[in-house]
Amino acid sequence: MSKRHVVVIGAGIVGISTALYLQKDGNQVTVVDRVDPGEGTSKGNASVIAAESCIPVATPGIVWDVPKMLMDPLGPLAIRWSYLPKLAPWLLRFVASSGAAKVEQTSIALRAALVQALPAHKELAALAGQALMIKETGWLGIFEKDEKFASYQSDLELQKRRGVDFKVLKQEEIRQFEPSLQPIYKHAVYYPENAYVTDNFALVQRLAAQFTANGGRIVKSEVQGFELGPDGPTHVRAGGDKIACDAVVVAAGAWSKKLAKMLGHNVPLETERGYHVTLPNPGKMPRMPLYSGDHSFAITPLEIGLRFAGTVELGGLDLPPNYARAEKLMIHGRRMFGELNEDGRSDWMGHRPSIPDSVPVISQGVRFRNTYFAFGHGHIGLTLGPVTGRIIADLAAGRDPGLDLRPFRVDRF
């Protein structure tokens, strides 16, 4: 398929990475998105390259844990109850994905992709002259409560089976390792494989600039549909225009479900509405990204300030943000670091594209062989963006991607 015109729908980290790898193969590439590059979920994620994150969200016992999380006003999960009827089919699939055997299979599939994440990030960052944006510091998971750390042991055992490198720290080692923290933490786990990007939004913008400098085209428009021939899409309809194409990649994040259905695949895609708070001059800055094991959120030291990112709110694409969720992050953050300077604070909400089994769709189409799908990355979108882009380019060129893609197929549901 090389040297053809490919339209990539989506200008986040997944879409732009895909466009660059397709372009590297000599294809003419057009990227189409309703917003500018990086302005969607890629603008506000935790900016962590999480090579250890091979454990799906749905794990054994999750059906009993969810009610407890919902009852906790400071907990990591909330549901907009008006959205529950639409959400119910996805929730049933989510629970069905939590069995021990399924979780083991999922962790194997995810880890195989995750170990390729940092090399792919470094390759693309270097291509755009941004190698220094990747910081290989590892990250630190911290626990204040004994019971939370005890419940984390099953995660550590699963990560050990997948070959994840980690070190459990003693209590007296924690503040020596990360002196910015208050002396309230009893347990910590250091993951040296992880890295982070110093400014996730700027990275996508600079990769997009490299793409256009190489001759790529970016169209700011919302895709309404496709014109289909016997072998697949021949044009992408966006705004009032029809863009001729030889192939299409759907990488539109949480907005991919409708587009995939138009191309013959019904995927159980939902959005986890995630929140962040960024403090430009916090007065405290950790040496590396941190993960709160007690409250399930990340803290990242960015060039633009200290970011607290996490929580899950299940409420679809259309309901307005509930920024009380962001304030909950700061309640925990103040306990974590003590007094913080919150002048210039910014709050944000974005849409994580989530599949019930936590395995993204990275696949060639089945109904139309000139269609490709790259969405549903959930909490590891930044992490797997460049890997996904490389895999899609491999599929488009007929190359072996070097990864068993059966768990990632678009028709597996």
C-alpha positions as CSV (number, residue, x, y, z in Angstrom):
1,M,0.0,0.0,0.0
2,S,3.0,2.3,0.2
3,K,3.1,5.5,-1.8
4,R,-0.7,5.9,-1.6
5,H,-2.8,8.6,0.0
6,V,-3.8,7.8,3.6
7,V,-6.3,9.8,5.6
8,V,-5.7,9.6,9.4
9,I,-8.7,10.7,11.5
10,G,-7.4,12.0,14.7
11,A,-4.6,14.5,15.6
12,G,-3.7,13.3,19.1
13,I,-0.6,11.3,20.0
14,V,-1.9,8.2,18.3
15,G,-3.0,9.8,15.1
16,I,0.1,12.1,14.7
17,S,2.4,9.1,15.5
18,T,0.6,7.0,12.9
19,A,0.8,9.8,10.3
20,L,4.6,10.2,10.8
21,Y,5.3,6.5,10.5
22,L,3.1,6.3,7.4
23,Q,4.9,9.3,6.0
24,K,8.2,7.7,6.7
25,D,7.2,4.8,4.4
26,G,6.7,7.3,1.6
27,N,2.9,7.6,1.8
28,Q,1.1,10.9,1.2
29,V,-0.8,11.5,4.4
30,T,-3.6,13.9,5.5
31,V,-4.7,14.2,9.1
32,V,-8.2,15.3,9.9
33,D,-9.5,16.3,13.3
34,R,-12.2,18.6,14.7
35,V,-9.6,20.3,16.9
36,D,-5.9,21.3,16.4
37,P,-3.2,18.7,17.1
38,G,-3.0,17.6,20.7
39,E,-6.0,19.6,21.8
40,G,-8.0,16.5,22.8
41,T,-7.1,14.0,25.4
42,S,-3.4,14.4,24.5
43,K,-3.5,17.9,26.0
44,G,-4.1,16.8,29.6
45,N,-2.9,13.3,30.3
46,A,-0.4,12.5,33.1
47,S,2.5,12.5,30.6
48,V,3.9,9.2,31.8
49,I,5.4,6.5,29.6
50,A,4.2,3.6,31.7
51,A,6.0,0.5,30.6
52,E,4.9,-1.4,33.7
53,S,1.1,-0.7,33.2
54,C,0.2,-4.2,32.0
55,I,-2.6,-4.7,34.5
56,P,-6.1,-4.0,33.1
57,V,-8.6,-1.9,35.0
58,A,-11.0,-4.8,35.4
59,T,-9.4,-7.3,37.8
60,P,-10.8,-10.1,40.0
61,G,-13.0,-8.6,42.7
62,I,-13.6,-5.4,40.9
63,V,-17.4,-5.9,41.1
64,W,-17.1,-5.7,44.9
65,D,-14.6,-2.8,44.8
66,V,-16.7,-0.5,42.6
67,P,-19.5,0.2,45.2
68,K,-16.9,1.0,47.8
69,M,-15.2,3.5,45.5
70,L,-18.5,5.1,44.6
71,M,-19.4,5.6,48.2
72,D,-16.1,7.4,48.9
73,P,-16.6,11.1,48.3
74,L,-12.8,11.4,47.7
75,G,-12.6,8.2,45.7
76,P,-11.1,7.6,42.2
77,L,-14.4,6.7,40.6
78,A,-17.7,8.4,39.9
79,I,-20.7,7.7,37.7
80,R,-23.1,10.2,36.2
81,W,-26.3,8.3,37.1
82,S,-28.3,9.9,34.2
83,Y,-25.9,8.1,31.9
84,L,-26.2,4.7,33.5
85,P,-28.8,3.2,31.0
86,K,-26.4,3.9,28.1
87,L,-23.4,2.7,30.1
88,A,-24.9,-0.6,31.3
89,P,-23.8,-2.8,28.3
90,W,-20.2,-1.5,28.6
91,L,-20.2,-2.2,32.3
92,L,-21.4,-5.8,31.8
93,R,-18.5,-6.4,29.4
94,F,-16.2,-4.7,31.9
95,V,-17.2,-7.1,34.7
96,A,-16.9,-10.1,32.3
97,S,-13.3,-9.1,31.5
98,S,-12.3,-9.3,35.2
99,G,-11.9,-13.1,35.5
100,A,-8.4,-14.3,36.5
101,A,-7.7,-16.2,33.2
102,K,-8.8,-13.2,31.1
103,V,-6.7,-10.8,33.2
104,E,-3.6,-13.0,32.7
105,Q,-4.1,-13.0,28.9
106,T,-4.6,-9.3,28.9
107,S,-1.5,-8.6,30.8
108,I,0.6,-10.7,28.4
109,A,-0.8,-8.8,25.4
110,L,-0.3,-5.4,27.0
111,R,3.2,-6.0,28.2
112,A,4.3,-7.2,24.8
113,A,3.4,-3.7,23.4
114,L,4.5,-1.7,26.5
115,V,8.1,-2.9,26.4
116,Q,8.3,-1.3,22.9
117,A,6.9,2.1,24.1
118,L,10.0,3.9,25.2
119,P,12.1,3.1,22.1
120,A,9.3,4.2,19.9
121,H,8.9,7.5,21.8
122,K,12.6,8.1,21.6
123,E,12.6,7.4,17.9
124,L,9.8,9.9,17.1
125,A,11.1,12.5,19.5
126,A,14.5,12.4,17.9
127,L,12.8,12.6,14.4
128,A,11.3,15.9,15.5
129,G,14.4,17.2,17.3
130,Q,12.8,16.7,20.7
131,A,14.9,14.0,22.3
132,L,15.4,16.0,25.5
133,M,11.6,15.9,26.2
134,I,11.9,12.3,27.2
135,K,13.1,11.8,30.8
136,E,14.1,8.3,31.9
137,T,13.6,8.7,35.6
138,G,11.4,5.8,36.5
139,W,8.4,6.5,38.7
140,L,7.4,5.8,42.3
141,G,4.2,4.3,43.6
142,I,3.5,5.4,47.1
143,F,1.1,4.1,49.8
144,E,0.0,5.6,53.1
145,K,-2.3,2.8,54.1
146,D,-1.2,-0.7,55.0
147,E,-4.4,-2.2,53.7
148,K,-3.9,-0.5,50.3
149,F,-0.4,-1.8,49.9
150,A,-1.5,-5.3,51.0
151,S,-4.2,-5.3,48.3
152,Y,-1.5,-4.2,45.8
153,Q,0.5,-7.5,46.3
154,S,-1.6,-9.3,43.6
155,D,-0.6,-6.5,41.1
156,L,3.0,-6.9,42.0
157,E,2.8,-10.7,41.5
158,L,1.2,-10.2,38.1
159,Q,3.8,-7.7,37.1
160,K,6.6,-10.0,38.3
161,R,5.1,-12.8,36.0
162,R,5.3,-10.3,33.1
163,G,9.0,-9.5,33.8
164,V,8.4,-5.9,35.1
165,D,11.4,-4.5,36.9
166,F,10.5,-3.0,40.3
167,K,12.0,-2.4,43.8
168,V,10.0,-2.3,47.0
169,L,11.3,0.5,49.3
170,K,11.4,0.4,53.1
171,Q,9.6,3.2,54.9
172,E,12.8,4.9,55.9
173,E,14.0,4.9,52.3
174,I,11.0,6.8,50.8
175,R,11.8,10.4,51.7
176,Q,15.4,9.8,50.9
177,F,14.3,8.7,47.5
178,E,11.7,11.5,47.1
179,P,12.3,14.3,49.6
180,S,9.4,16.5,48.4
181,L,6.9,14.1,50.1
182,Q,5.4,14.5,53.5
183,P,6.6,11.8,56.0
184,I,3.2,10.0,55.9
185,Y,4.0,7.1,53.5
186,K,4.7,3.6,54.8
187,H,5.3,1.8,51.5
188,A,6.6,2.5,48.0
189,V,7.5,0.7,44.8
190,Y,10.0,2.1,42.3
191,Y,9.6,1.2,38.6
192,P,12.9,2.1,36.8
193,E,11.4,1.2,33.3
194,N,9.0,4.1,33.3
195,A,9.8,7.5,31.8
196,Y,7.9,10.7,31.2
197,V,7.5,13.5,28.7
198,T,8.3,17.0,30.0
199,D,5.3,18.5,28.2
200,N,2.9,16.1,26.6
201,F,0.9,18.7,24.7
202,A,4.0,20.4,23.3
203,L,5.3,17.0,22.2
204,V,2.2,16.4,20.0
205,Q,2.4,19.9,18.6
206,R,6.0,19.5,17.7
207,L,5.5,16.1,16.1
208,A,2.6,17.6,14.1
209,A,4.9,20.4,13.0
210,Q,7.5,17.9,11.8
211,F,4.7,16.1,9.9
212,T,3.7,19.2,8.1
213,A,7.4,20.1,7.5
214,N,7.7,16.7,5.8
215,G,4.9,17.6,3.4
216,G,1.9,16.3,5.4
217,R,-1.4,18.1,5.5
218,I,-3.6,18.7,8.5
219,V,-7.3,19.6,8.1
220,K,-9.3,21.0,11.0
221,S,-12.8,19.7,10.3
222,E,-15.2,17.1,11.8
223,V,-15.6,13.9,9.8
224,Q,-19.2,13.1,9.0
225,G,-18.7,9.9,7.1
226,F,-17.2,8.1,4.1
227,E,-18.0,7.4,0.4
228,L,-17.6,3.7,0.0
229,G,-16.6,1.7,-3.1
230,P,-16.7,-2.1,-3.4
231,D,-13.2,-2.3,-1.8
232,G,-13.7,0.3,1.0
233,P,-13.7,4.0,1.5
234,T,-12.7,6.2,-1.5
235,H,-13.4,9.5,0.1
236,V,-13.6,11.0,3.6
237,R,-16.4,13.5,4.1
238,A,-15.3,16.3,6.4
239,G,-17.1,19.6,6.7
240,G,-18.2,20.5,3.2
241,D,-15.2,18.7,1.6
242,K,-14.6,15.2,0.2
243,I,-11.0,14.1,0.7
244,A,-10.0,11.3,-1.8
245,C,-8.1,8.5,-0.2
246,D,-6.6,5.0,-0.8
247,A,-6.9,4.1,2.9
248,V,-8.3,5.4,6.1
249,V,-7.0,5.1,9.7
250,V,-9.5,5.8,12.5
251,A,-7.5,7.2,15.5
252,A,-10.1,9.6,16.8
253,G,-10.0,8.5,20.5
254,A,-13.3,8.5,22.3
255,W,-15.0,9.7,19.1
256,S,-14.0,6.6,17.1
257,K,-17.0,4.4,17.8
258,K,-19.3,5.9,15.3
259,L,-16.7,6.1,12.6
260,A,-15.7,2.4,13.1
261,K,-19.4,1.4,12.9
262,M,-19.6,3.2,9.5
263,L,-16.7,1.0,8.3
264,G,-18.3,-2.3,9.5
265,H,-17.2,-2.8,13.1
266,N,-19.2,-2.3,16.3
267,V,-16.7,-1.8,19.1
268,P,-17.7,-1.4,22.8
269,L,-15.9,1.9,23.2
270,E,-16.7,4.3,26.1
271,T,-15.1,7.4,27.6
272,E,-13.6,7.6,31.0
273,R,-13.8,11.3,31.8
274,G,-10.4,12.1,33.4
275,Y,-9.5,15.3,35.3
276,H,-6.3,17.1,36.0
277,V,-5.0,20.1,38.0
278,T,-1.8,21.9,36.9
279,L,0.1,24.3,39.3
280,P,2.6,26.4,37.4
281,N,4.6,27.4,40.5
282,P,3.8,24.8,43.2
283,G,6.7,25.5,45.5
284,K,7.3,21.7,45.6
285,M,8.5,19.6,42.7
286,P,9.2,15.9,42.9
287,R,12.2,14.4,41.0
288,M,10.1,12.0,39.1
289,P,6.5,11.1,38.4
290,L,4.6,9.6,41.4
291,Y,1.6,7.4,41.6
292,S,-0.8,7.5,44.6
293,G,-1.6,3.8,45.3
294,D,-4.2,5.0,47.9
295,H,-6.2,7.2,45.6
296,S,-5.2,6.0,42.0
297,F,-3.8,9.2,40.5
298,A,-0.5,10.4,39.1
299,I,1.7,13.4,39.9
300,T,4.1,14.6,37.2
301,P,6.8,17.3,37.3
302,L,6.3,19.0,33.9
303,E,8.0,22.0,32.3
304,I,4.7,23.9,32.7
305,G,4.3,23.0,36.4
306,L,3.2,20.2,38.7
307,R,0.3,18.1,37.4
308,F,-2.1,16.0,39.4
309,A,-4.0,13.7,36.9
310,G,-6.4,10.9,37.3
311,T,-9.9,9.9,38.6
312,V,-12.5,8.2,36.5
313,E,-15.9,9.6,35.8
314,L,-18.2,7.5,33.6
315,G,-20.6,10.0,32.0
316,G,-20.2,9.9,28.2
317,L,-19.1,12.6,25.8
318,D,-21.8,15.2,26.1
319,L,-22.4,16.0,29.8
320,P,-20.6,19.1,31.2
321,P,-17.5,18.7,33.3
322,N,-17.8,18.3,37.1
323,Y,-14.7,20.2,38.3
324,A,-15.3,19.0,41.9
325,R,-13.5,15.9,40.7
326,A,-10.4,18.1,40.1
327,E,-10.6,19.6,43.5
328,K,-10.6,16.0,45.0
329,L,-7.2,15.6,43.4
330,M,-5.9,18.7,45.2
331,I,-7.3,17.6,48.6
332,H,-5.0,14.5,48.3
333,G,-2.2,16.6,46.8
334,R,-2.1,19.0,49.7
335,R,-1.8,16.1,52.1
336,M,0.9,14.6,50.0
337,F,3.2,17.6,49.8
338,G,2.0,20.0,52.5
339,E,1.5,23.6,51.6
340,L,1.4,24.3,47.8
341,N,1.3,27.5,45.8
342,E,-1.9,27.3,43.8
343,D,-1.6,30.7,42.0
344,G,-2.4,30.3,38.4
345,R,-4.0,26.9,38.9
346,S,-5.7,25.4,35.9
347,D,-8.3,22.6,35.9
348,W,-9.1,20.4,32.9
349,M,-11.3,17.5,31.8
350,G,-10.7,15.1,28.9
351,H,-12.1,11.9,27.5
352,R,-10.1,8.7,27.8
353,P,-11.2,6.2,25.1
354,S,-11.7,3.0,26.9
355,I,-12.4,-0.6,26.0
356,P,-13.9,-2.9,28.7
357,D,-10.9,-5.3,28.7
358,S,-8.3,-2.4,28.6
359,V,-6.8,-3.7,25.4
360,P,-6.7,-1.0,22.7
361,V,-7.9,-1.7,19.1
362,I,-4.8,-1.8,16.8
363,S,-6.0,-3.6,13.7
364,Q,-6.6,-3.8,10.0
365,G,-10.2,-3.8,9.1
366,V,-12.0,-7.0,8.3
367,R,-14.9,-5.8,6.2
368,F,-12.6,-3.3,4.2
369,R,-8.9,-4.1,4.0
370,N,-8.0,-0.5,3.3
371,T,-9.2,0.5,6.8
372,Y,-7.1,0.6,9.9
373,F,-8.2,1.2,13.5
374,A,-6.1,2.7,16.3
375,F,-8.1,3.7,19.4
376,G,-9.3,2.7,22.9
377,H,-6.0,3.1,24.7
378,G,-7.6,4.1,28.0
379,H,-4.9,5.1,30.6
380,I,-2.0,4.3,28.3
381,G,-2.7,6.5,25.2
382,L,0.5,8.6,25.5
383,T,2.5,5.5,26.4
384,L,1.4,3.4,23.3
385,G,0.9,6.3,20.8
386,P,4.2,5.8,18.9
387,V,4.1,2.0,19.1
388,T,0.6,2.0,17.7
389,G,1.6,4.3,14.9
390,R,4.5,2.1,13.9
391,I,2.2,-1.0,14.0
392,I,-0.4,0.6,11.8
393,A,2.3,1.6,9.3
394,D,3.6,-2.0,9.3
395,L,0.2,-3.4,8.6
396,A,-0.4,-0.9,5.8
397,A,3.0,-1.8,4.2
398,G,2.4,-5.6,4.6
399,R,5.2,-5.9,7.1
400,D,5.2,-8.2,10.2
401,P,4.8,-5.8,13.2
402,G,6.7,-8.2,15.4
403,L,3.7,-8.5,17.8
404,D,0.8,-10.9,18.1
405,L,-2.1,-8.7,17.2
406,R,-4.9,-11.1,17.8
407,P,-5.7,-9.6,21.2
408,F,-5.9,-6.1,19.6
409,R,-8.2,-7.1,16.7
410,V,-11.1,-4.8,15.9
411,D,-13.4,-7.9,15.3
412,R,-12.6,-9.6,18.6
413,F,-15.8,-8.5,20.4
